[in-house]
Amino acid sequence: MKHLKFQNIFFLMPMLFVAILASVFHFKIYFEDVLALKPATDFGLKIQPLRIVFEPFLGPLLFFNRSIYPLREIFIALLWLLLFLVSISIFKSFKNKDFKRKRLLQIIVNIPLLCAICFGIFVIILFVPLPNNTIVNNSKNDILVTTHAHTEFSHDGLISQENMWKWHERNGFDAFFITDHANNKKTLEFAKKQQKEAFPKDPLVLVGQEYSASNHMSLLGLNGAFETKGLEDKAVIDSVHKYGGAVIINHWFDGKGKDKEHYKKLGADGFEIENVGSDLYYNRDTFKTLREFCEHYNLIMVGGLDFHGYGRACSIYNAFNIPNWHSLDFDSKELEILKILKSRSQDKLKVIIYKDRTFYSDTNLILQPFVTLVNYFRTLNGVQVLSWLFWLVILQMLYNNRKKIPLQKDLILPVLAFSSTLLFIVLALIYHFKGIEVKGYSKVYAEYASLLGSIGTVVLIYILIVIYFRFYKHNDHSVIKH
C-alpha cells in the first residue's frame, strides 16, 4: 500500500509541474509586428483540435520545430534524450544484484536501436506534416501573403504544387507566390489551372521565380514567358520591372551577396528583413542596419517564409492592407499586391512573426533543450493542461497494472525502432517515385530517398539480427537445456 502511494505521489509531481508552469509562469503566444516590435493585435491563434487531444505527444515536437535554431536544437535535444535513456538502463543494471556482463552487452546492443528511434523523431519533426498552430486574421483589410516558397519544381523543393496550395490554405494565407529556382513555367501552368477553376481561388496562386546570381532574388509577378539565362543582375531586374513585376533581395543578411548599396543601385524594390528558412533570427545589429537602410532609401521590407515542403512550421506572414480583397478579380488582386511592393508603401505592409518564446542567442545551445521544454509548458492553455493530466493518469494506470498486461519488455525497443525504420522506408519509397515524376527539377527527392532508404535498410537488418539472437536463439537454447 505504501509503495502504491509513493507511485501516486511520483505521478502527481509532473502534473503539478505542468500546472504551475502553465498558470503561474504562463507565456501567452502572440503575433509580433517585426518592424514596430510590438504585438499585432489584429491576429489571433488557432490551436488544432487533434493537437490538443494528443498534446503530450505532438505539442513538444511542434514546439521544438519552432525553435530559433531548429536543426541544431533538435539534434542536441535528441542527444540528451539518448544519453538519458542509456543512463537509466545502466543505472538499473548496476542496481540489480544479479548484474552480469551479459546485461551490459544488452545495453550496448540497444544503443543503435535508441539512435534509430531518436532519428525517427527527428524525421517526424522536420518531414511529417503535424497539426501546428495557425493564425486567425481578425483584421478588416489585411490579407496574408507569402512572397518566397518552393515546390518540387525547384531543385531544393519537396512538396507538390497541390500540397503547397493546401499548406497555405491550412495556414490562413490569402495568396502566395511560388518562387521556384530558375523556373516560372510550371507555376504559370498551375496558376492558369486555378483561373480556370480547376481548384478553389482562395488562397490565390501567384507566379514568381527565385533568381540566383550575386544574391538570391525573388522575382514577383511573372505572368508570361520569362528567361534569366545569361543575363546579369541589372538586366534581370529591368526585365521584371518592364513587365510590371517587383524584385526582392532574399536573405541578404546571410553575408553571401554583395553590399546592400549594390542592390539599391540596381533598382531592387526591397529586402527580406526576416527569413525563416533556417534559423528564426539573425544578428540583431545587422537587422537594425538593414532596416535603417531600407527606411532611408524607401525600400520595401518583407518577411521571407522560404518554405520548401519540410522543416519549420509556418512562422512568418506578410500582411498587405488591401480593402475589399474578396470582391476583386484575379488580375486586380495581383496588381494590388504588386502595387504595394513597387510603390514601396511600407505603411500598407506589415511583417508578422509567430512568437512563443523570448529571444536567445546561439552561444550556449547545449543546455537550451531544457529551457525550451520549460518554455513549452509555459505556453499551454487550460485545455492543453487537461490533456496532459489525462494522459499522465492513463500512464499511471498502465504502470500500476503493468503486471496484469502481457508485455515482453525486451520487445519494446525493437518494435519502436522497427516503427522508425518503417517510416524511413515508406518516405524513401514516396520520395523515390516522386523524384521520377519530376525528374530534372527537384534533386532533394533522390537525396532523401537514398539517405532514408540506406538508413532504413541497415537498421532493419540490425533489428532482425537482434530479434533473432535475443528471442529465437535464446528460446532454442532454453528448449535444448530443458
Disulfide bonds with the S-S distance in Angstrom:
none
